[in-house]
Amino acid sequence: MPRYDYRCRACGTTFELSRPMAESSDPAVCPEGHGDTVKLLSTVAVTGTASGGAPAPQSAAGGGCCGGGCCG
């Protein structure tokens, strides 16, 4: 079950709740009992290395990200 971070606007407490994705936007009450909370944007950290595979091909124009001279 996903965990979501929330912050209480009344007391500033940051807390986390485990709840189904369908309930992620539902109101959350802080541990101090305040109801004025906001869901925080979560960051995801992915670690490790890629295994196998070839590097992505470059365009025929040799431009890299978009194949032209638009990236500078």
N, C-alpha and C positions, 0 to 999 in steps of 0.2 A: 504494500500500500504506500503511495507517495506521501512524502512529508512536506509540509508547507510552512514557511516562516511568516510570522505576523508581527506587527508592532502596535502597541497600544498608544493612541494619541493622548490619552489622559495622563498616564504615568510614565510613558517611555519604555516600558518593559518590552523586550523582544522575546518571542516564544515560538515554538513550533508545534504543529499538530499533524498527526497521521490521519488522513481521511481519503475517501475515494475521490477520484478526479472529478466526478459529477458534483461533489460538494465543495470543491476548492474555492469557489466564489461565495459560498454561504457565509453569513456573519460568524465571527469567532469572538468569544469572550476571553479576555486576558485572565491570567491566573489570579489577579487582584480583584476580578469581578467587573471590570469596566467593559462596556460593549462597543466603544468607539475605537475600532481597530482597523488596520489596513494590511492587506497581503503584500509582502515584499517580493521583489523580483529575485528569483534564485539564480545562482550561477552553477554551472556544471563543470566539474573538473574531470577531464579524461586524460589518463596517463597511459604510458606504454609506448611501444614502437610498432610501426607498420611491419607486417611480415609478407614477404613475397611481392609479387606484382611488379609491373614495369612502371616507370615514370609516365606521367600524362604526356601525350604527344603535343608538340607545339604546332601552331598553324603554319601553313605553307609560306606565309609572309614573314615568319620568324618573329612575330611581335610579342609573344608571350600571352598575357592575360586576355587580350581581346583581338589579337591578330593584326593589329595596326599600330599606328603611332600615337594613339590616343592616351596611352598610359605614360606618365612622364616622369 
